[in-house]
């Protein structure tokens, strides 16, 4: 296959070349355990320190507020379990939405069997949380509010500032947890200033290595460990630190944030062009992603076709896309996100997520749309263009 | 520094060159998310499958019994929390030893505040569990017995077969969990045949990458997840799989097991030579590691000196060692392992762990002992040789 157009960047990204060679170097030269007292340990510890400064700097945090984890899933689990366990007095009520990533949704489903009352708020048809509904749910018993900053399937961006304001007005003690895995490196976020208490980010979504993530924990917020042991990460997250991975994550963040504005502009233009081309050339589809969604994600539902069939036709032409999120794509169930947004049945099974990165070009998009023009009429139930 | 003699392999190892270049290749070519439905996902999934077969094959297990984790610490936490949560009916009593790794010890300290009764059995002066004591502790309420297969500070090997037999005689329903992080790749272990139910292993101790480990879960043993989300690892361990890391772990295992017997023989000879040279040239020391301990670890306590001082003098000569384990070395407290073995106070602060790998040579050992001969008289409290 000659051409490779990778439009599944919300599932995972190709690491930057600089990141890959940096990790390679560290594997060869700086293989010490950061807890060791000798030079090889200290060298490794310095690498961790640099990475922590880079991640902290990217979000206006101080290094002590950054805890490295094995990825976004662990960061979300640690945020929720860790906060609730360390703050048992703060109430047994939780608010989240029905369109969270499984690493939040499944934690709350579990907790709802363990004595917590969890409100899973449905979003509006744009995938945005209903602020009146939120307001009506907050009580003095509310311990935690978890939101997906940018939805991984649709790119919908939640109104974080408004959520924080409402929460502060009604229950200043409730904590705000943001799953920022799809937002980080794409939108500038300063969790400290924004009133976010806990924020999860992931490395492999920003051209860093897999197996790395971080949790921002605002100074003063108490967390209980979920992994116990040697007391690494300021006693909160035990386990020998993945020095090459964490370092690669730090460098990926550095590179990503250097170009965050340019990339955002470039991808906004690219996404607009994609939508324009669809309008010109395709019929019977719905753009699921709303107007203000992340420029990195475009979810389009094509009427009367099976998204999997389209996916496989696209990959024959070297174009890689996703139906819904990667996590659930193998399960062959309709997207919980699109269902919660009340997308009509004739569209929901034909939803494709195109997700971009700074590596994506306008030519990639043009090629993709011409492939769609070619494929769609042949695979539609009714045979329509 | 010209010479580099790395004798801290129990803390972490240098990855094999083949492993580093394999991971590099995967980062470049096979960056897909294994959950994606397209070719790039399937390629990544195939890599996971190969790694799982390699790890399973190394211990006579079937691939479905292997669950990848972010390392040994997570594997231990998942084994203990996951087993107890999924088997709440099986009793609230646990048996372990006082010489476990912190990733087991700290879990049990936590659980002992959460309604579990945990017996931390002291070992004998050789660091071996007292089987009579074990026998006296097992009741019908015993849910889990956790043991460190090879002690990370002393190399002491626990009598696993005897423990399993005693357990089976007194309470067949109790489960056996082995922390095999320092044993794996050094001793041949077939957990299935040995009656082990749960076994934790780590990648970076066998020249694989950091940030990877695995838990063997015997077929039929029920475990509750400790990380919830996308349902990876057969729904037990969520989070996008660290494909390059896991693949590197698989290859490291393959290489390690190919030479396991030769390496064991080589290191036994090397360790004997080390002890011989000490006998010839050094006075007032105690070999803490017992006669049957792992050939990969030699713990020696030098009388009337501070191990840290010796460590720093050694590193000036390019020799890297450890005082106790890496995890606790920064804490400046005496080793809990040596204390539990009742090592005398005049020795305990002078304990150095030399830990070897297949990269270690006899010349390295000879050079190290001549360095010891030079340094020790100058740093002893009394000035003795």
Interface residues (C-beta under 8 A of the other chain):
Chain A: X6 X8 X11 X12 X13 X14 X15 X20 X23 X24 X27 X28 X31 X32 X33 X35 X36 X37 X38 X39 X40 X41 X70 X71 X72 X73 X74 X76 X77 X101 X102 X103 X106 X107 X109 X110 X202 X204 X209 X210 X211 X212 X226 X227 X228 X229 X230 X231 X232 X238 X239 X240 X241 X242 X243 X244 X245 X308 X311 X312 X315 X320 X321 X322 X323 X325 X326 X327 X328 X329 X330 X331
Chain B: X6 X8 X11 X12 X13 X14 X15 X20 X23 X24 X27 X28 X31 X32 X33 X35 X36 X37 X38 X39 X40 X41 X70 X71 X72 X73 X74 X76 X77 X101 X102 X103 X106 X107 X109 X110 X202 X204 X209 X210 X211 X212 X226 X227 X228 X229 X230 X231 X232 X238 X239 X240 X241 X242 X243 X244 X245 X308 X311 X312 X315 X320 X321 X322 X323 X325 X326 X327 X328 X329 X330 X331
